Amino acid sequence: MNFIEFIWNFPYIRWHICFILLPSIVIWLFYWRYLIRYKKTILFITLIGFPGALFAEILGSTILRIWYYNPAQHLGPFILGLPLGEYIFMLFFPQFFVSLLLIVRKELYK
């Protein structure tokens, strides 16, 4: 089994690839000249969003046990009760969302 087949066996990672990583790549391929002007904004939102998301995830899954993560469906080690894939999501989702909002703003207010 190669690396791609191995990664594809984890549903959560598949979800990240399909709905966060690939759309981010497409957005940045077409709008990189525009988005690079907002690199500080994108970085700021990502770095500010990470601690808030981390707090909410730890509170919801580890402390209050509202939800849980099945180790069989998550790749990598668990850190502070959260799978590695969740940390990757908390870093990439704000970047994707802010980039998407900037593009919508640009297209609506030409």
C-alpha positions, 0 to 999 in steps of 0.5 A, a space after each residue: 500500500 502506498 502513502 496515498 492509499 494509506 491516507 485515503 483510508 482515513 475518512 477525516 483526512 479525505 474530508 480535509 483533502 476534498 473540502 479544505 485542501 483542494 479548494 484552497 489550492 484552486 483559490 490560490 492558483 487563480 487569485 494569488 496576486 490578490 490574496 498575497 496583498 492580504 497575507 498579514 490578515 490571513 496569517 492573523 486570522 489563522 493565528 487568532 482562530 487557532 487558540 479559540 478553536 483549540 479551546 473549544 475542541 478540548 472543552 467539547 471533546 476532552 472535558 465535557 465529552 460532548 463528542 469524541 474522536 475514534 482512533 481508528 478513523 484518525 491519522 497520527 497521534 492524539 495530542 491533548 486528547 485531539 487527533 493530529 488531523 484536528 490540529 491540521 484542520 484548525 490551521 488550514 480552515 481559517 486560511 481557506 475561509 478568509 481567502 474565500 471571503 476575500 475573493 467573494 468581497 472582491 467579486 461582489 465589489 468590482 
